[in-house]
Amino acid sequence: MLHTINKSPFETCTMETCFRFLAPGDPVLFIEDAVYAVQAGNRFSPMIETIQKNNPLFALQPDLSARGIEDVISGIGLIDYEGFVGLVEEHQVNNWL
């Protein structure tokens, strides 16, 4: 199951709630303000690095660019809209709003 998160972890606990329901191997896609979570060196970096051990994590590049985020946590897959569509086609989707 693909999990998409669109809220900043600095404003809501949506990301942490999502992480509690992940099955090993479930991909997670950060979009909109959720991309702040993958900025390197923030307080959520250790949590994200732990999740990465069992789950592939992606961030939507246009949303990173729109927010001026250039330095992301190592191992985060950066995808464009075509990649987003590809993930949606491959997986059932659970949106965490």
C-alpha positions in Angstrom: 0.0 0.0 0.0 1.3 3.5 -0.9 0.9 6.0 1.9 0.8 9.7 0.9 1.4 12.4 3.5 0.6 16.1 2.7 0.8 17.9 6.1 4.0 19.2 7.6 5.1 17.2 10.7 5.9 20.5 12.3 2.1 21.3 12.4 0.4 17.9 12.8 1.1 14.4 13.9 -0.1 12.9 10.6 3.3 11.5 9.7 3.8 9.8 13.0 0.3 8.3 12.8 1.0 7.0 9.3 4.3 5.5 10.5 2.5 3.4 13.1 0.3 1.8 10.4 3.1 1.0 7.9 3.7 -2.6 6.9 7.2 -3.5 5.9 7.8 -2.6 2.3 5.0 -0.1 2.1 6.2 3.0 0.2 5.6 6.5 1.6 5.3 9.6 -0.5 5.7 13.1 1.0 3.9 15.8 -1.0 2.9 19.4 -0.4 4.0 20.6 3.0 4.9 17.1 4.2 8.2 17.5 2.2 9.5 19.6 5.1 9.9 16.2 6.9 12.6 15.0 4.6 14.8 18.1 4.8 18.2 17.0 6.1 19.1 17.7 9.7 15.7 18.4 11.1 14.3 16.9 14.3 12.4 14.2 12.3 15.5 12.9 10.5 16.2 10.1 13.0 12.6 8.9 12.8 12.7 9.0 9.0 16.1 7.2 8.8 14.6 4.4 11.0 11.6 4.0 8.8 13.8 3.9 5.7 15.3 0.6 6.9 12.0 -1.2 6.1 10.1 1.1 3.8 11.0 3.1 0.6 10.4 6.8 1.1 9.9 9.3 -1.7 9.4 13.1 -2.0 7.7 15.0 -4.8 10.5 17.1 -6.4 8.3 20.0 -7.5 7.0 20.4 -4.0 10.6 20.4 -2.6 11.6 23.0 -5.2 8.5 25.2 -4.5 9.6 25.3 -0.8 13.3 25.9 -1.5 14.4 22.5 -0.1 17.5 21.3 -1.7 19.2 19.2 1.0 17.2 16.0 1.7 17.9 13.0 3.9 20.1 10.5 2.2 18.1 7.7 0.6 14.9 9.6 -0.1 13.7 9.0 -3.6 13.0 12.2 -5.5 10.2 11.8 -8.0 8.4 14.0 -10.5 4.7 13.9 -11.4 5.2 11.0 -13.7 6.9 9.0 -10.9 3.9 9.9 -8.6 1.5 8.5 -11.2 3.6 5.4 -11.5 3.5 4.7 -7.7 -0.3 5.2 -7.7 -0.7 2.8 -10.6 1.4 0.1 -8.8 -0.2 0.4 -5.3 -3.4 0.8 -3.5 -3.3 4.3 -2.0 -3.9 5.5 1.6 -3.9 9.3 1.9 -3.0 10.7 5.2 -4.6 14.2 5.3 
